Amino acid sequence: MKICSVCQTSYSSAQEACPQCGHQVTRKNGFASFAPALEDRQEGFKADFYETYAHLESSHFWFRARGRLITWALSKYVPRMRSFLEIGCGTGYILSQVAAAFPKAGLLGSEMFSSGLRFAASRLPGVEFVQMDARDIPFEDEFEAIGAFDVIEHIGADTTVLQRMYRSLKPGGIMLLTVPQHQWLWSQVDEYSCHVRRYDAADLHRKVEAAGFSILRSTSFVSLLLPAMMISRGAKKERRGDTSETAELAVPKPLNVLFGFLMWLEYVLIKAGVSFPVGASRLLIARKASG
């Protein structure tokens, strides 16, 4: 079901206009725009990152490893998934992997900036994309699974986002999150990336459960590489060099291969049931109540 942003009436997603007040979602840059004012403010994320990510994601060890972990989690916890919403889909890299794993599922990608959706739509021409505010997801009981991958750390009102994700899921639906972890890893890279916070497990679990979810699995990842990451960030502080996220993503090819192998090993262990207590990131899978 859609939720009208004007009168809050719930109505069929197949309908273009609200049957109660007649409001119809406008289109901007070729996409349905549920929150055009948010895009105009240009806050929470640097829109120029999209082009950088579009060129890096398919070959960079971290993006590849995260995508592999996410598609495995969906296959395990929602094996016959028919509907999926990705919040903050960026250039569509994760969504393209979900599409390959679930060719019959109805997919919806969302972003706050339509500039990112242009990359996603070119990558996945058969998928629907919308511009919206994650704090005001305009759906109710609509999706079997929802994912937000390295998104909610950009948003001050993260608890509101979790509540809206809960509302948007069908009863028994599955939510997947990935977030950056450990506030003691905070650096200028986080500031440049427009992060509001890095999470610890207890705080994330508390917020997820307060939104109504039951946690099914929670594990750190980027755990085997945590010492290397700590050394790298410490060295950058000493040098006062380029602290941008794009600089941190620039990994020499031999290291990219080595780090990719270590992340694959980590993936195998997580699949086998190992939950890492510490790591630069955290994966969490939770379920909405069935009744």
Backbone torsions as a table, in degrees:
resi	resn	phi	psi	omega
1	MET	NA	140.5	170.7
2	LYS	-86.6	158.1	174.0
3	ILE	-121.2	123.2	-179.4
4	CYS	-67.2	130.4	-179.1
5	SER	-74.2	-13.8	-178.4
6	VAL	-93.5	-52.2	-175.0
7	CYS	-112.7	-1.8	177.7
8	GLN	67.0	17.4	175.5
9	THR	-72.4	137.7	173.8
10	SER	-89.6	135.8	179.6
11	TYR	-151.5	166.4	-174.8
12	SER	-58.9	138.0	179.1
13	SER	-65.3	-18.4	179.1
14	ALA	-75.4	-17.6	-178.9
15	GLN	-84.4	139.9	179.8
16	GLU	-78.9	-40.7	-174.9
17	ALA	-115.4	151.0	177.0
18	CYS	-66.0	126.3	-179.3
19	PRO	-69.9	-17.4	-177.8
20	GLN	-85.2	-50.3	-174.8
21	CYS	-116.8	-7.2	177.6
22	GLY	83.4	0.7	-179.1
23	HIS	-62.9	137.5	178.4
24	GLN	-127.0	134.7	-178.7
25	VAL	-64.4	132.5	178.7
26	THR	-78.7	164.5	176.4
27	ARG	-115.9	139.8	-179.9
28	LYS	-137.9	127.1	-178.4
29	ASN	56.2	30.6	176.5
30	GLY	89.9	1.4	-177.7
31	PHE	-124.0	147.1	172.0
32	ALA	-59.6	130.5	-174.6
33	SER	-119.0	104.5	-179.3
34	PHE	-85.5	-19.5	-177.2
35	ALA	-142.3	65.2	-176.2
36	PRO	-61.2	-31.5	-179.3
37	ALA	-65.5	-33.0	179.4
38	LEU	-64.6	-41.5	179.7
39	GLU	-63.5	-38.1	-178.6
40	ASP	-66.3	-27.2	-177.7
41	ARG	-77.4	-23.3	176.7
42	GLN	52.7	55.5	179.4
43	GLU	-126.6	157.7	176.0
44	GLY	90.8	-16.8	-178.3
45	PHE	-164.8	148.6	178.3
46	LYS	-92.6	112.5	-174.3
47	ALA	-61.7	-23.5	179.9
48	ASP	-73.4	-7.6	175.3
49	PHE	-66.6	-28.9	-172.5
50	TYR	-55.9	-45.5	-178.4
51	GLU	-65.2	-39.7	177.2
52	THR	-61.1	-48.0	-180.0
53	TYR	-61.8	-41.4	-177.3
54	ALA	-58.1	-32.0	-179.9
55	HIS	-86.1	-22.8	-173.1
56	LEU	-95.8	-36.7	-162.4
57	GLU	-56.1	-43.8	-173.0
58	SER	-70.6	-15.6	-178.8
59	SER	-117.1	-14.7	-175.3
60	HIS	-80.9	133.3	-173.8
61	PHE	-55.8	-39.9	-174.1
62	TRP	-70.2	-45.4	179.4
63	PHE	-64.0	-41.7	179.6
64	ARG	-63.8	-43.6	-178.4
65	ALA	-67.1	-43.2	178.8
66	ARG	-62.9	-43.2	179.2
67	GLY	-62.0	-40.9	178.4
68	ARG	-62.3	-41.8	-179.8
69	LEU	-65.7	-41.3	-178.5
70	ILE	-66.8	-45.9	-179.1
71	THR	-67.3	-33.4	174.2
72	TRP	-62.9	-45.8	-178.4
73	ALA	-61.6	-42.1	177.5
74	LEU	-63.5	-42.7	-179.6
75	SER	-64.7	-33.0	-179.7
76	LYS	-78.0	-43.8	-171.3
77	TYR	-98.5	-18.6	176.4
78	VAL	-137.6	63.8	-170.1
79	PRO	-63.1	-25.7	179.1
80	ARG	-113.9	38.8	-175.9
81	MET	-59.1	133.3	179.9
82	ARG	-116.5	-13.1	179.4
83	SER	-149.0	136.7	-174.6
84	PHE	-148.1	133.6	173.9
85	LEU	-114.8	128.0	170.2
86	GLU	-106.4	122.6	176.7
87	ILE	-89.4	128.5	-177.8
88	GLY	69.7	53.1	-173.0
89	CYS	-74.6	-8.9	177.6
90	GLY	57.7	-126.8	-177.7
91	THR	-86.7	2.8	177.0
92	GLY	87.3	12.4	-176.8
93	TYR	-63.8	-50.8	178.8
94	ILE	-63.0	-43.7	-177.7
95	LEU	-61.8	-32.9	177.5
96	SER	-66.5	-34.9	177.2
97	GLN	-72.0	-37.4	176.0
98	VAL	-64.3	-41.6	179.2
99	ALA	-61.0	-38.6	179.2
100	ALA	-68.8	-36.6	-178.7
101	ALA	-78.6	-28.0	-177.3
102	PHE	-131.0	72.7	-173.5
103	PRO	-64.2	-19.8	-178.8
104	LYS	-97.6	-2.0	-176.9
105	ALA	-80.3	144.8	171.5
106	GLY	-82.0	122.8	-174.6
107	LEU	-114.0	143.2	174.6
108	LEU	-134.1	126.4	176.9
109	GLY	-109.6	141.0	-179.4
110	SER	-132.0	151.4	176.8
111	GLU	-150.7	157.8	175.5
112	MET	-84.1	-19.7	179.2
113	PHE	-116.6	125.4	178.8
114	SER	-68.1	-17.3	177.0
115	SER	-62.5	-33.9	175.0
116	GLY	-73.4	-35.5	-178.5
117	LEU	-65.2	-26.4	177.9
118	ARG	-62.3	-41.2	177.1
119	PHE	-66.2	-43.3	-178.1
120	ALA	-64.5	-43.0	-178.6
121	ALA	-66.1	-33.8	177.7
122	SER	-71.6	-28.9	178.8
123	ARG	-78.5	-33.7	-176.1
124	LEU	-132.5	76.6	-174.4
125	PRO	-64.2	-20.2	-179.0
126	GLY	-92.8	3.3	-176.0
127	VAL	-104.5	146.0	178.3
128	GLU	-85.5	139.4	178.0
129	PHE	-131.0	143.4	179.3
130	VAL	-135.6	152.5	172.3
131	GLN	-95.6	128.5	-178.5
132	MET	-158.7	168.8	176.6
133	ASP	-97.3	122.5	-179.4
134	ALA	-62.7	-20.0	178.0
135	ARG	-80.7	-5.8	-178.0
136	ASP	-145.1	59.5	-179.3
137	ILE	-65.1	121.7	-170.5
138	PRO	-86.7	45.3	-179.5
139	PHE	-138.2	159.7	177.9
140	GLU	-145.9	128.5	177.9
141	ASP	50.3	45.5	-169.5
142	GLU	-108.9	-35.3	-168.3
143	PHE	-118.8	146.5	175.0
144	GLU	-79.0	-24.4	177.8
145	ALA	-151.2	146.2	176.6
146	ILE	-134.3	138.6	176.8
147	GLY	-127.4	144.2	172.4
148	ALA	-136.3	108.2	-169.6
149	PHE	-111.6	105.8	-175.3
150	ASP	57.4	54.0	-177.7
151	VAL	-122.3	-51.4	-167.8
152	ILE	-70.3	-15.8	175.7
153	GLU	-70.0	-13.3	177.7
154	HIS	-86.8	-7.6	-167.9
155	ILE	-117.1	124.8	179.0
156	GLY	-60.1	-45.0	-177.2
157	ALA	-89.9	60.0	-177.4
158	ASP	-65.2	-31.5	179.1
159	THR	-65.9	-34.8	176.3
160	THR	-64.5	-41.1	178.1
161	VAL	-60.7	-45.1	179.9
162	LEU	-62.5	-40.1	177.4
163	GLN	-63.5	-40.6	179.7
164	ARG	-70.5	-33.8	175.3
165	MET	-64.6	-41.9	178.3
166	TYR	-59.8	-47.3	-179.1
167	ARG	-61.6	-35.6	-174.1
168	SER	-78.2	-18.6	179.1
169	LEU	-79.6	147.2	169.4
170	LYS	-68.2	156.0	175.1
171	PRO	-53.5	131.6	-177.2
172	GLY	82.7	2.1	-178.3
173	GLY	-69.8	162.3	-173.6
174	ILE	-112.3	135.2	173.8
175	MET	-111.1	136.9	173.9
176	LEU	-120.8	135.5	176.4
177	LEU	-128.9	144.6	158.7
178	THR	-126.6	140.4	-178.3
179	VAL	-143.0	154.4	170.1
180	PRO	-71.6	147.6	-169.5
181	GLN	-126.7	154.4	174.4
182	HIS	73.9	107.9	179.7
183	GLN	-63.7	-24.7	178.6
184	TRP	-71.8	-6.5	172.1
185	LEU	-92.2	-0.5	-177.5
186	TRP	-56.9	136.0	179.1
187	SER	-149.0	-178.6	177.0
188	GLN	-64.4	-20.9	175.3
189	VAL	-62.5	-41.4	177.4
190	ASP	-63.0	-41.5	179.9
191	GLU	-64.6	-44.1	179.1
192	TYR	-63.8	-32.3	-178.4
193	SER	-83.3	2.9	179.0
194	CYS	65.9	32.0	174.1
195	HIS	-75.7	142.7	173.4
196	VAL	-91.0	-30.9	-175.5
197	ARG	-160.0	162.6	159.3
198	ARG	-111.7	146.6	-172.7
199	TYR	-95.4	156.0	159.9
200	ASP	-111.9	158.4	-172.2
201	ALA	-58.8	-44.4	-176.0
202	ALA	-62.3	-42.5	-179.5
203	ASP	-67.0	-43.6	178.9
204	LEU	-63.1	-44.7	179.6
205	HIS	-60.6	-42.9	-179.9
206	ARG	-60.7	-44.7	-178.4
207	LYS	-67.6	-40.7	179.8
208	VAL	-64.6	-44.5	180.0
209	GLU	-69.2	-34.5	177.5
210	ALA	-64.2	-27.9	177.8
211	ALA	-77.3	-8.6	176.8
212	GLY	112.8	-5.9	-175.5
213	PHE	-79.0	154.6	166.7
214	SER	-106.3	126.2	-176.7
215	ILE	-79.7	127.8	179.3
216	LEU	-97.4	-35.5	-178.7
217	ARG	-158.3	139.5	176.6
218	SER	-147.0	124.5	179.7
219	THR	-147.5	147.1	169.3
220	SER	-72.2	156.5	164.9
221	PHE	-142.4	-179.9	-163.2
222	VAL	52.9	45.9	-177.7
223	SER	-92.2	-44.5	179.8
224	LEU	-67.1	-23.9	179.8
225	LEU	-95.8	1.9	-176.4
226	LEU	-59.0	-44.5	178.4
227	PRO	-58.7	-41.9	179.3
228	ALA	-64.1	-38.2	179.3
229	MET	-66.3	-41.2	179.0
230	MET	-63.4	-42.1	179.1
231	ILE	-64.6	-43.7	-178.7
232	SER	-61.9	-46.1	-178.8
233	ARG	-69.1	-35.2	177.4
234	GLY	-65.2	-39.9	179.3
235	ALA	-65.7	-37.4	179.4
236	LYS	-66.7	-34.8	176.5
237	LYS	-63.6	-40.8	-179.4
238	GLU	-67.2	-40.2	-177.0
239	ARG	-80.8	-20.5	-174.0
240	ARG	53.9	41.6	-178.1
241	GLY	-88.2	-155.6	-178.8
242	ASP	-67.6	117.7	-177.6
243	THR	-105.8	12.9	-178.3
244	SER	-71.2	156.8	177.7
245	GLU	-63.8	-36.5	-179.9
246	THR	-63.8	-33.9	177.0
247	ALA	-67.7	-40.0	-180.0
248	GLU	-67.3	-28.7	180.0
249	LEU	-77.1	-13.5	-179.0
250	ALA	-78.5	97.1	-176.7
251	VAL	-114.4	128.8	176.7
252	PRO	-56.6	147.6	-173.6
253	LYS	-55.6	-45.7	179.4
254	PRO	-59.4	-40.3	177.9
255	LEU	-68.9	-36.1	178.3
256	ASN	-60.1	-40.6	178.0
257	VAL	-67.3	-46.5	179.9
258	LEU	-62.1	-47.9	-179.5
259	PHE	-64.0	-35.4	177.2
260	GLY	-62.8	-39.6	177.9
261	PHE	-65.1	-43.5	179.7
262	LEU	-63.9	-37.5	177.4
263	MET	-69.4	-33.6	175.4
264	TRP	-65.4	-42.8	177.4
265	LEU	-60.3	-42.2	177.7
266	GLU	-61.2	-41.9	178.4
267	TYR	-60.1	-44.3	178.9
268	VAL	-60.0	-42.5	-180.0
269	LEU	-67.4	-41.2	178.5
270	ILE	-63.8	-43.0	176.5
271	LYS	-59.0	-34.7	-178.8
272	ALA	-77.4	-5.5	176.9
273	GLY	111.0	-1.0	178.4
274	VAL	-73.6	131.0	173.4
275	SER	-113.5	115.5	-177.6
276	PHE	-78.3	131.7	-178.7
277	PRO	-74.2	-30.2	-179.4
278	VAL	-130.6	155.2	179.7
279	GLY	168.9	160.9	-176.7
280	ALA	-68.5	-20.2	-179.2
281	SER	-134.5	165.2	176.8
282	ARG	-134.8	137.7	172.0
283	LEU	-106.7	131.4	178.6
284	LEU	-132.9	134.1	176.1
285	ILE	-120.9	130.7	-177.0
286	ALA	-141.0	160.1	-177.0
287	ARG	-122.3	141.3	170.8
288	LYS	-79.4	146.3	179.2
289	ALA	-57.5	146.2	-176.0
290	SER	-77.0	-29.4	-175.7
291	GLY	-108.0	NA	NA
